[in-house]
């Protein structure tokens, strides 16, 4: 009798250890989400406060929401000009990084020549150095090329530091594409570049997408490089726009918060829309034909 | 339409690995040549050199009336079907088939017409809008063939195109490709490791081993007059039985073979080529179907009697496969299905001495090869 009683019960309830394990997973994820969301929410709410309020009660809800912090920024010409500058830098960086690393990855993955691995390893050394470490030499180089105060002074170093990682990702993807497809393309009438253009690139779309997303976010968020290279504030991207609220005698923290919130909105939206590319692009490579 | 010839073709890889050794093959126009051999024998490399996907280390390859050593694959007027089919996953079936024509700047209407026509012939018209991953193995195989057909090439190359199909589809695809060859009347070069495919499809078969051409001939001749030990063992299933033997001349001048303690007289009509080896050790070969149960002897053969122990019996219905043992030597026979063989018992057997094969121990060449070739030649001319 007891058997017939416990059996349906068991079917409905998973064993206790699974419940505990699942609960543990949720706890960790919730904690992580809070750690990430905390500062963002603080910034968004901070944008609705006065500087005084921010000092006295940094984390609470604003007593009276000061929407003019946001509307003021959106209404200003500066914001839109800086948005345009940011887009120019993002577009330039992404286009150049993707096109050059795709060609590089093609050479390193599909063509055979002496010293290929050595040269490729040399390329990947670039992964060791974040742009922050190399600011001084980068600045000197940019000055030698007379690129101070030009968009290219920001774009080219970003491209240079983006290429190693992008090439690494794309090369892995290109290598996973079966060599019989390459043979078929040659017999169908492609040359090397034809194969690259008609077969390899379309098949590597997930990886290309991932690189576009990563490079977009990196170049959108870049702060120090434009600060160093662009002295003319009409060329400043959005990240540098925060400085306009830092006066000689004080900082309007409410506006800074509002500005930061507006700055991250496009990046977050872009990420939400494109995150599936990142996941498939970085983990994929599976091609079923 | 084109003939093909390999003239002293070599393929060497770095580190002195030789994949193909001094290959000479002539393929006539409209012929269906099968390259067959165990894996690593150089047959795929040979095909890839013909396609232009591998460089030729030495020698010349001709397609039609020109040397193609330095001609790019796309300019060789060939089409190829790959083992994995190599369909472009990001294109529809239509685009897969049209791709080669588009690259050659064929007018749009012509492409449309040729692709539809080929699809019609292959029974894949309803699949033109699908992507390769939505197709079954057999359908993909047809698309791969379709992609080759629309180009209307002078030579068709196929690299193990059936090995990814299941057994039933493979049989269908075999006759489908044979029919295709008859309909198109184009030269085919087909690579396989499967001797059944080779025997059923090829007008001629080139058997390769360790980078060397062993023999090139019609399926019938390969089977009945193998040039050497390798071809004899490779073609036929179950494969030919080999015995260590000795050629002896008995009293009265009769030439016989001494195997596993038995003396098998050779019919005088075919004994001529063995005279040079009297007193020498040789390898004796006999096909399983040439070993009969004494109780069910077919007429018109020259039997030699021998007894052996029965190890395993496989009743197939139309025939019986027997695994036998005599004096420590095991061999296989295909006998009449009515044979009353019981495991562990001794069975009286008859070797059909008209169809024996004898090979030199050192060179592994068939002693009677030239003799039989000449005889066949005479029969044809007479």
Interface residues (C-beta under 8 A of the other chain):
Chain A: X178 X180 X181 X183 X184 X185 X186 X187 X188 X189 X190 X191 X194 X198 X199 X202 X203 X205 X287 X288 X289
Chain B: X48 X51 X52 X53 X72 X73 X74 X78 X79 X80 X82 X83 X84 X85 X86 X87 X88 X89 X90 X99 X100 X103 X104 X132 X133 X140 X147 X151
